[in-house]
Amino acid sequence: VGFERFLERYLSWVTLDFALVTAAYLVALAVRSINTALDFPLALLLALGGVSVYILANYGFGVYRRFWRYASAQESVMLLASTGTATLLLSLIDLIFFGERVLPLGAVWLGGFFCFALLTAARYRRRLISGAIQWLGGLHRFASGRGARVLIVGAGDEGQLLAWQLQNHLQGRAYQLVGFVDHDRKKHGMYIHNSQVYGDDRQIPALVERLHADLII
């Protein structure tokens, strides 16, 4: 993909990243200035110059060629590598070319951390919002007692997929997941999709009474 075509297709993402990286370093400089005297205008100017390093790193690591609506958690590793590389490059530039370090290394590293957090949140915002809505919806169903109370037998791949479908699909609103049982003792007491794995199938009768389960799947 040529650079002109890249800008045409991904200008909105580049613009957003420019704003987010700038905001990240504004916050980092503000935090660092609490206990360190800074030439704030000059430090901000250098930080703004470093924004291009992050954008180029994102381009080099293929961040802009991902369809983030369907991205998995593995794509966050790409963002970590991109922001980590850019932060390291800025640190080296700061050490080599600026003797007095107008931009403190602490501000560079803190800015890099904020960059990763903001860039990740921007790309996974749909999941963050849907997760919050799902959590609030679950609280509402729990408080109102609406929906058949479901106990799932098996906390493996099939069980967690079923739990996800109950919590995210429209048809799942008729159900309220109350927990899991599984023969694997290592899973007991753990949580999957905010629901606890209580024990093995021998405890089902007691759990049905305790959790007021209406349906066992």
Stockholm file with secondary structure:
# STOCKHOLM 1.0

chainA/1-217         VGFERFLERYLSWVTLDFALVTAAYLVALAVRSINTALDFPLALLLALGGVSVYILANYGFGVYRRFWRYASAQESVMLLASTGTATLLLSLIDLIFFGERVLPLGAVWLGGFFCFALLTAARYRRRLISGAIQWLGGLHRFASGRGARVLIVGAGDEGQLLAWQLQNHLQGRAYQLVGFVDHDRKKHGMYIHNSQVYGDDRQIPALVERLHADLII
#=GR chainA/1-217 SS CCHHHHHHHHHHHHHHHHHHHHHHHHHHHHHHTTTSCCCHHHHHHHHHHHHHHHHHHHHHTTGGGSCGGGCCTTHHHHHHHHHHHHHHHHHHHHHHHCSSCSSCHHHHHHHHHHHHHHHHHHHTHHHHHHHHHHHHHHHHHHHHTCSEEEEEECCSHHHHHHHHHHHHSGGGGGEEEEEEECSCGGGTTCEETTEEEEECGGGHHHHHHHHTCSEEC
#=GC SS_cons         CCHHHHHHHHHHHHHHHHHHHHHHHHHHHHHHTTTSCCCHHHHHHHHHHHHHHHHHHHHHTTGGGSCGGGCCTTHHHHHHHHHHHHHHHHHHHHHHHCSSCSSCHHHHHHHHHHHHHHHHHHHTHHHHHHHHHHHHHHHHHHHHTCSEEEEEECCSHHHHHHHHHHHHSGGGGGEEEEEEECSCGGGTTCEETTEEEEECGGGHHHHHHHHTCSEEC
//
